[in-house]
Amino acid sequence: MLEIRGITKYYRNIPVVNDVSFAIRPGEVTGYLGPNGSGKSTTVKIVTALIEPSRGNLLLDGQNIREDLMGFRRRLGYVPEEAILYAYLTGLEYLQLIGRLRGMPLHVVDRRANDLLELFSLHPHRHAPIANYSKGMKQRVLISAALMHDPDVLILDEPLSGIDASSAQLFKYLLTELARQGKMILYISHVLEVVERVCARVVIIYRGKIMADDSVENLRKLVNAPSLEEIFAQLVEQHDPEAVARDIVSAIRE
């Protein structure tokens, strides 16, 4: 289990993330939701060990990750929100590079890279430079790279960005299968209907603080709302979107 315990991060003495605690359990997809500016990105950077918290700890299987940071990173797979890749490499070369950086045996690297490219419908383009790939193709390369070393922990930040409908459907089944294999998965997305479908539990953050941490079913009962979208709107105190939409149209017509 990956435990986030009392994480706080200050920027210029302002807490962007304030005493955040939750757990990512084996065999479970945990959704992490919040409006823009709520502290999601900062949390993700802390959980992926890209930045250190001002206060608080992360524990993997009961051990503080700072005691063996390299060991933690070996067990981590991460799909960032932005598809930043080495555009001059081909898809195959990029996955081979990732495998070698992970210290995987060369024969495993080549086999697994080709297998993943085939399964993600990228094999015909494996020798083309990534600069020529569409956004959705780049995203599939990122997902493949995160899976190359069979990680125990997966952090997926808007992984469906730019992906077509058929690839998105495959990814939803993939998440279910990865959870079945005992992976610890944190899924960050603004697409609430997908989160509702694939996540066993959701954590909602607003203004740096956790507003909810429960199953969607329990949250429906607690706030008396039929969908995750309405639960989310209630918990983060959003304005009535219909009224705001009417006001925007009125503003541009005056």
ChimeraX attribute file (.defattr): number of C-alpha atoms within 10 A of each C-alpha:
attribute: neighborCount
match mode: 1-to-1
recipient: residues
	/A:1	16
	/A:2	22
	/A:3	19
	/A:4	20
	/A:5	16
	/A:6	16
	/A:7	21
	/A:8	23
	/A:9	24
	/A:10	13
	/A:11	9
	/A:12	7
	/A:13	7
	/A:14	9
	/A:15	16
	/A:16	21
	/A:17	27
	/A:18	21
	/A:19	17
	/A:20	19
	/A:21	18
	/A:22	16
	/A:23	18
	/A:24	21
	/A:25	19
	/A:26	18
	/A:27	18
	/A:28	22
	/A:29	26
	/A:30	26
	/A:31	27
	/A:32	23
	/A:33	24
	/A:34	25
	/A:35	16
	/A:36	11
	/A:37	13
	/A:38	20
	/A:39	23
	/A:40	24
	/A:41	18
	/A:42	20
	/A:43	23
	/A:44	20
	/A:45	14
	/A:46	20
	/A:47	23
	/A:48	20
	/A:49	18
	/A:50	10
	/A:51	13
	/A:52	17
	/A:53	20
	/A:54	15
	/A:55	14
	/A:56	16
	/A:57	20
	/A:58	23
	/A:59	18
	/A:60	16
	/A:61	11
	/A:62	10
	/A:63	14
	/A:64	15
	/A:65	19
	/A:66	14
	/A:67	10
	/A:68	10
	/A:69	11
	/A:70	12
	/A:71	11
	/A:72	20
	/A:73	16
	/A:74	15
	/A:75	14
	/A:76	21
	/A:77	23
	/A:78	22
	/A:79	22
	/A:80	21
	/A:81	17
	/A:82	13
	/A:83	17
	/A:84	10
	/A:85	15
	/A:86	13
	/A:87	14
	/A:88	13
	/A:89	17
	/A:90	19
	/A:91	32
	/A:92	22
	/A:93	19
	/A:94	22
	/A:95	26
	/A:96	23
	/A:97	16
	/A:98	18
	/A:99	23
	/A:100	16
	/A:101	9
	/A:102	14
	/A:103	12
	/A:104	15
	/A:105	10
	/A:106	12
	/A:107	8
	/A:108	15
	/A:109	21
	/A:110	17
	/A:111	11
	/A:112	19
	/A:113	26
	/A:114	19
	/A:115	15
	/A:116	21
	/A:117	20
	/A:118	14
	/A:119	11
	/A:120	17
	/A:121	14
	/A:122	21
	/A:123	17
	/A:124	9
	/A:125	17
	/A:126	20
	/A:127	13
	/A:128	17
	/A:129	17
	/A:130	23
	/A:131	15
	/A:132	13
	/A:133	17
	/A:134	12
	/A:135	16
	/A:136	18
	/A:137	22
	/A:138	24
	/A:139	25
	/A:140	27
	/A:141	26
	/A:142	24
	/A:143	21
	/A:144	23
	/A:145	23
	/A:146	23
	/A:147	20
	/A:148	21
	/A:149	21
	/A:150	15
	/A:151	17
	/A:152	19
	/A:153	26
	/A:154	24
	/A:155	21
	/A:156	22
	/A:157	21
	/A:158	17
	/A:159	24
	/A:160	22
	/A:161	18
	/A:162	16
	/A:163	18
	/A:164	12
	/A:165	10
	/A:166	8
	/A:167	16
	/A:168	17
	/A:169	13
	/A:170	12
	/A:171	19
	/A:172	16
	/A:173	12
	/A:174	13
	/A:175	19
	/A:176	17
	/A:177	13
	/A:178	19
	/A:179	20
	/A:180	13
	/A:181	13
	/A:182	15
	/A:183	23
	/A:184	23
	/A:185	26
	/A:186	27
	/A:187	21
	/A:188	25
	/A:189	21
	/A:190	15
	/A:191	13
	/A:192	16
	/A:193	12
	/A:194	16
	/A:195	24
	/A:196	18
	/A:197	11
	/A:198	20
	/A:199	22
	/A:200	18
	/A:201	22
	/A:202	23
	/A:203	21
	/A:204	22
	/A:205	26
	/A:206	21
	/A:207	18
	/A:208	22
	/A:209	19
	/A:210	20
	/A:211	15
	/A:212	18
	/A:213	19
	/A:214	15
	/A:215	16
	/A:216	22
	/A:217	15
	/A:218	12
	/A:219	20
	/A:220	16
	/A:221	11
	/A:222	10
	/A:223	13
	/A:224	12
	/A:225	16
	/A:226	13
	/A:227	15
	/A:228	20
	/A:229	15
	/A:230	14
	/A:231	20
	/A:232	23
	/A:233	16
	/A:234	15
	/A:235	15
	/A:236	16
	/A:237	9
	/A:238	10
	/A:239	10
	/A:240	10
	/A:241	10
	/A:242	9
	/A:243	9
	/A:244	11
	/A:245	11
	/A:246	10
	/A:247	12
	/A:248	11
	/A:249	10
	/A:250	10
	/A:251	9
	/A:252	7
	/A:253	7
	/A:254	5
